[in-house]
């Protein structure tokens, strides 16, 4: 796309760098901002800048947070004996949207992928194991995407967890190779509600 203004071009390029935003969508956003009052646009920019500068990660579960401990971990009504392990914040948000889970979370920050140089030391697996021990966790729900990396990570974690902890995983309502964050809420809710012992899934795949 060719524009008569380099400033427009630069703004469109900036928006189109966002995931899922093409040049046409970026142009619509930029033209919309042009119609807004300057104070409104400044407020928009300041909010984005403030978010990026001040956002924290929960010291317990590594969810995004405004404080040292996130709002989920601070809720006294949450079942502290249950921890749901997710790849990223996107999956945490997806599971929360189902309103079917009332325990705590642990965000790994990725999945094991030796070919990409992602080993256990690059994920928050050691922190998870320590948390399980300290909190006397009774159930660990492995809610990772059903693909090769997700299954590899699940297997690795399962070998580090004490037999006294109940290990479960989502039922396979989410197709193998799919991404958890893109599953619709109903499918995800049912997969969570009908979670199964991890050993049963491993046995069926052998």
Number of C-alpha atoms within 10 A of each C-alpha: 7 7 10 7 8 10 10 16 16 12 15 24 15 13 17 18 12 10 7 7 14 14 16 12 13 19 20 12 16 17 13 10 14 12 9 11 9 11 9 11 14 11 11 12 11 12 12 10 11 10 11 10 9 10 13 17 15 20 14 17 23 21 24 17 16 13 13 14 18 19 13 18 19 10 13 8 10 14 14 18 15 22 23 22 24 24 24 18 19 14 21 20 12 18 22 14 15 16 10 14 17 16 19 21 25 26 24 25 15 20 25 23 15 10 7 7 9 13 14 18 9 14 18 18 21 14 14 22 14 11 16 19 13 9 12 14 17 15 18 25 25 26 25 26 26 21 15 14 17 23 18 16 24 23 15 14 18 18 9 11 16 12 9 10 17 16 20 22 23 24 21 17 17 19 13 13 12 12 15 22 19 13 18 13 17 12 15 25 22 17 18 22 13 14 19 17 15 20 14 11 15 12 8 7 6 5
